[in-house]
Amino acid sequence: MQAAAEAFIAELKHWRDIRGKSQSKLAREVGYTPSYVSKVEGGQLPASEGFANAADDALQAGGAIRRAYRDIVKHGHPVAPHPAPSGEDSHTTNLIVEHEDTTLHYDGHVYRATQRRRLYNDSPDPVTRYLIRISVDRYPGDPERSNRHYRDNPLTWEEISLSASFDGEPLTWRVKHDRDAFKELWLLFDQSPLYPGESAWLEYSYTVGDDKWGSWFQRAVRLPTQRMSVHLDFPAEIDPTVWGTETTMTAEGGPLRTPIRRTEEAGRRIYSWSTDDPPLHARYRLEWKFRQRPDLEESQQVTETMPEASASERMRAVGVVQEGDPILAKTARRFDLPAEAEDARRVVAELVSACERAATVHVFGKGMGMAAPQIGIDRAAAIVRTPDGESITLFNPTIVEESPDADEQYEGCLSFFDVRGKVPRPLAISVEHTDIDGTERITIFERGLARLVAHEVDHLHGQLYRSRMREGVEPIPVSEYRGTGSTWQYSSK
């Protein structure tokens, strides 16, 4: 019973962390008080079945939290586990990370991650331990599939082959949580504490096979950090390509603001990225694909050398939901902002990542857009990128006014990209939308930008451009379209 109750708490915390939600935020979503959630996670109160089911839904855990609760029930009536000793669950909040440097080395089958952090103790007390988490997600867009995968193929301590040191001295550790898809443990350096005002390098490495590691790596800034750097080291023969995205507390999402550098050396291709003074709670995500690995499954790789793949198949392969899926025919669920700001930021990060993937298989000369339903997320969020690279984020958008003047030009939709259709659109639209802080505003968009925005707003209201076309006009095959890579044309007046 005790082990099952602790495993439930670990699963709940894991998914809350993955989704970037505070205890208060989760409490609001599931209709419980923050105090209730805090006591459940602290082991002072047993969780109810209703709470477990609601938390699983709110955190999109794919049934993992429900199953952990059922494991408690199997052993009898749920009881609260013993609360952890004082401070046991607290992270060291008075540390400053002077430099975080990560190297991810891939040999064609196995990833080896090495993380080095230069820690400065800004507290009045010695620091004697540091909490780390090793977490994997093979299919980040499909939690049920990931959960099934790790139930059948759990992450094991043997394969991780963890090693750790503190200023060069080997460390021991104490396991806090041991789950199928994540391990959480305290690195212990009580024999040589980090005293107030001192700095030292903490380093740890672990191994995960590519059957369990997804083709992405993410860092979230949880402590004040002065510099962050990442190096991805791949065999050059598999022709890797890498891109990155970032999301901040304001829900601004887009490509990394500092460039990814590429070098080649001794048959290896190394991608390096760094940033100074990243803001707290910012999230940085690097993704990759291997263009010379036909042996890897389609859901992980997009093979550019497949001439038989249609435009729609290529978009499906990079994660774009295709026409016929019910999610494209319904009105997306609005955000309650600022209460759901964390959810909004997460969705924007996923949209930015999807746009980056799509841009690897097609040139978007007219700009591009992506709505959350197109990546399987039933929320009212979309991003639009202009031809000159400007990025626009829209939450809960609705067109409240249209200009009387309109024109008719070809559009393409990533959800049925094999055709292009001539669509009449107003030359200017006024769009009411919500900022991440809850402010309601109206923005006017004109010409090509108005067309891009209107297309995405339609998606959020369950409408595809086919329904906008004049009666009797049908889309043409993309092979007959001659406007790829060019901008829409407008008169100069």
N, C-alpha and C positions, 0 to 999 in steps of 0.2 A: 504494500500500500504506500509506504513512505517513498520508495523509489519511483512508483508510478506518479505520485503527486508531484515530486520534484521534476520528473520528466515533462509533465504537463506545463509547469511553470517555465521550464527551459524552452519548450516549443512556443509558448505564448510570447515570451520575450524575443525569441529569434524572429518570429514573423512581424512583431511590432518594430523591431530594428530594421528588418528588410524593407518594410513599407515606410520607414521614417516617421512613425507616429508616436507622440508622447502618450503617457498614461491618461492625461486629461483629454487629449484628442480622441483616443479610443473610447474613453468613457462616454463622451458626447455622442459618438456614432452608435454605440450599442445600447444607450439608454440607462447606463449605470453611473454611479458617482465616481469621481476620481479616487476618493478614499477607498471605495470597494476594489477598484483595479489595483491600487497600491497594496492593499492588504492581501489580495490574491497572489500577487507577484512576490510579496514578502513572506508568504507562507503562514500568515496569521488568520486566514479565512479560506474555507474551501470554496472552490468555484461551483456555480450551479450549472446544470446542463444548458439552460437558456443562455447564460453568459458565454459558455464555450461555443455554442452554435453561432451566436451573434458575432463573437470575435473572429471565428473562422471565416464568416462571410465578409466582415468589414476589412479583414487583413488579407483577403483573397489567398487563403492558405491551402486551398485545394483539398480540404478535409483533414489536414494534418492535426489541427487543434482538436477537432471532433474525435479523431482516433485516440489521441493522447488522453482525452477525458474518458473515453470508453475503457481505456486500460485501467483507470482508477476504479471505475464501477465494477470491473471484473473481480476486484479484490474485496468488494463489499461496499458499504455506504461511504461516500467520500468524506475524508477528514482532512483537516489542515495539516500540512507537514510542519515540523518544528521551524520556527523562524530562524533565519540565519543570524549568526553573531553580529554584533554591532559593527558596521563598516564592511561587512563581508561582500555586499553587493555594490558597494560604491566604487566608482572609478576614481583614480587620482585626478582631482580636478584642478590642482594647483601646479600642474606640470606645464611647461612650455616646450613645444617641439621646435628646436632650432633648425633641424633639417630632417626630413623624412625621405629616404631614398629606397626605391624598390627596384629590384631586377627580377624579371621573369624570363627564365631560360627554357626553351622548348627543343627537345632533341628529335622531334618527329612522332613521339609517342607519349612522352611524359613532360609535365611542367614542373619546374623547380623554382619556387618563389623565395627570394631572400629580401627581408625587410630590415632596414637599419634606421634607427631613430636616435638622434642626438637630443637627449632629454635634459632640461634645466629645471631644477627644483626651486620653485618660487614660493614655497610654503615655509612655515617656521619649524616644520617637523621633518625628520628623515623619511624617505620613501623606501619601502622594502619589497615592493612587488608591483607587477604591471599586468593588467588583464588583456589578453589577446583572444581573438576569435579566428578560426579557420573555417570559412563558409564557402560552399560551392552551390552552383545552380546551373545545371546542364541545359535546361530549357527555361530561361527566365520569363518568357511570355506565356508559359503553360505550366502553372504550379502543380496541377494534378498529375501531369506527365512527369515532372521532376520528382514529385513525391513518390510515385510508383517506381521510378528508376532507382531512387536511393533506398527504398525499402528492399528492392531486389538486389541492389549492389551498394551496400552501405560503405561510407567512407570509414576506413579502419586506421587505427594507430600505426599498425605495421607499415602500411603503404605510405603514410604521411612522412615517416622517418624524420621526426622533428629534432632539430638541434637549436640551442639558444646560448647566448653569452652576454655578459655585461662587462663592458670595457675589456673584452678579451678573455674573461674568466667564465668557464662553463657554468650554466645555470641548471637548477632543478626546477620542477614545476608541480603544481597540484591541479588536477582536473576539476573543473567546476561543473561542466555539462558535457555529456557525450551522447550525441544524436547522430542519426543516419547521415545528415547533410551538413552538420557543423560540429565543431569541437570548440569549447571555451575553457580556458585555463589561466591560472595565475603563474606568471614567471616570477620566481622567488630569488631575491638577492638580499636577504636579511643578514647574511654574513658580511656583506660589503654594501651598506645602504648608500643611497644617494642623499647626501646631506644638503641642508638649505644653502642655496647660493652656488651649488656645484652642478657641473654638466658631465654626462657620460654617454657612451654609445651603447644602446641596446640593440642586439641583432638576433633574428631568428629566421630559420629556413625550414621549408617543408615541401613535400612532393605530392603531386596529384596527377593521375593518368588522364589522357585526353578523353577517355570514356566517361569521366566525371566532371571535368573542367569545361565550362562553356567558353566560347570564343570571345571573351570580354573580361576586363579587369576594372574594378571600380574602387575609388578611394573617396571617403567622406571625411570632411574636416571636423573632428569632434573636439580637438584641443587647439588652443592658440598655436599657430604654426607659422614659422618664418619662411620656410622654403620647402617645396615638395618636388620630387623628381622621380621619373619612372623610365625604365629601360626595358624594352621588349626585344629579346634576342632569339631569332628564328633561323632555321636553315634557309639559305638563299634559294636552294633548288626547288622549294615548294612555292616560290614566288608569292611571299606574303604581302598584303597591303593593309595599312592601318589608318584609322581615323579616330577622332575623339570628340566628345561632347562635354559640356559643363552646364550645371544648373545651380543658381544661387538662391538665397533666401527670398529674393524678389520675384522668383519664378522666371527670371530671364534665362532662356535656354538657347544654346547655339553651339557652333563649333568652338573648340578650344581657342582661347584668345591668344595664346602663345603657340608658336609653330611646333610641329613634330619634326624632328631632324632624322634623316635617314643616312646611314653609313653602311658600307660593306667591307668585310674583313675576313679573310681565310674561310670563304664559303659560308659566312654568316651574314644575315641582314639584321641590322640593329636600328630600332626606332627609339629615339630619346625625346622626352618631353619634360619640361619643368615650369614652375611658376613660383613667384615670390609673394609672400603675405596673402595667401588664399583666405577668403573670408570664412568665418565659422559657419558650419552647416552647408557649405558649398559641396557639390558632388562632381567628381571628375571621372569620366568613363572612357576607356580606350577599348576599341573593338577591332577585330581583324578577320580576314578571310584568307585562305590559301588557294590560289588560282590553279595550282598544279597538284591538287589532291583529290582526284576523282573517287578515291576509295572512301572518303568521308561522306557521311549521309547528307542528303540535300538540305535538310533543315539547318545544318551548320554551315554549309558552304554554298557559294554562288559561283558556278563555273562559267567564266566568260567565254570559254572556248567551245561552247555547245551551240552550234549553229541552228540546231533543230528547236531550241527553246524559243517559244513565242515571247512577245513583250509582256503579256499577262503572266506567263509562267515565271519570267524573271522577277516580276514584282511579287508574285506569290512566294518565290524563294527567298526574298529579302524581308518577308513578314507582312506584306500588305494583304488584308482581307479582300477577297474577290467577290464580284457581283453574284447574288444568290444567297449570300449569308444574311440571316435575318437581322443582324445588328445594323446593316446598312439601310434598313427600311423603317427604322424606328427613331423617334426623337430622343437625343442623348440626354442623360440625366444632368441637371444643372449642378454647379458647385455652390455651396453655401460658404461664401467668402466674407471675412478671413478665416472662419472656423476650419475650413477644409484646405487651408493654404498648403499644408504638407502634401496632401493628395494631389493638389494642383501642380506643385513642383515636380512630383514624381511623374505625372502624366506628361508634362512638358519634356522632361528628360527622355522619356520613351519616344515621344514624337520627334525630337531632334535626332535621336539615334536612328530612327526609321528613315528620316530624310537623308541622313548621311549614307545609309545603306543603299537607298534608291539612287542616289547620285553616283554611285559606283557603277551602275549598269545603264545609265541614260544621261544624256546631256540636256539640261533644262534651260534652254535659251530664253524662254518667256518667264522664268521664275517657276516656283512650285509651291505646293501646299500639302498639308497632311492634317486630317481630322482624326480625333481619337478613335471613333468607330472603325476607321480603316486599319487600325492595328489591334482591333478586338477589345477596345476599352469603351465602355458605355458611359462616357462623361463628355460634357459640353466644352471641349477645348480643341483648338486648332492652331497651327502655326503656318505662316505664309512667308516665303522667301522671295524677294524681288530679284530681278535679273542682275542688279548690282550688289547683291549680297546682304541687303538689309533684312532683318528678321522681325516679324510681327507676331506677337502672341495674343490670342483672343480667348477669353473665358465667357461663356454664356452669351454669345453674340446673337443679335437679332437685327435684321434690316428694318429700320423704322421709316425710311424715306428713300425714294428712287427718283432720279431725274427723268423728265419726260423724253429726253433724247437718248437714243439707244443705238447700238450697232450689233452686227452679227459676225462672229468670227469662230474659227475652229478651236475646240478645247479637247484635251485628253484627260482621262481619269485613270489614276493608278489602279483602280479596282476593276477596270476592263480596258486595259491599255493597248489592246490589239486594234482598236479603231479610234477615229477622231470624228467629232461631231460639231456641226455649225450651230452655235447657240446664241440666240439674241440675249443681250444683257444691257442694262442701263449704263450710261457713260459715267454716272456718279451715284453713289449710294451713301446713306448715313446709317452707321451701325452702332447700336447701343450694346455695350459690353461692360464687364466688371474687371477692375484691377485686382491684383492679389490681396490688397489691403481692404477690399470690399467696396471701394469707390466705384460708383456707376458713372460712366462717361459715354459721350457720343463722338465718334470719329467719322470724318468724311473721307471716302476713298474715291479716286477717279481713274478712268480709262483702264489700262491693263491691270493696275492694282485692284480696282473695283471688281474686275472680272475674276481675279484670283480669289479675293476675299469672298465674293458672292458664291463661288463654287464650293468653298469650304463651309460657309454658313449653311448652304443647302445640305451638305453631308450631315451636319449636326441636327437637321430637322428631317432626316430620313429621306432625302430627295437626291436623285442622281440627275446628271445633266440631260439624259435622254428625255425626261419629262418636260424639259424646257424647250426642246427643239420644235420648230414649226411643224404642223401637221403635214405629212407627206414627205418630210425630209428625213433621211436615214443617215447614220454614221457611215463613213467610208473606211476601208481597211487602211491600216497604218502604212502599208506598202504603197498606197496611192497618194499619201499625204506628202506634200512638198515643203512644209513649214517647219520641220524639225530643226531645232538649234537656232532659230531666228525669233525675233520679237514680234509682237502684234504691231500692226501698222495703223497709225492714226494721223489725221491731217494736222497741220501745224497751227491752225487757228484755235 
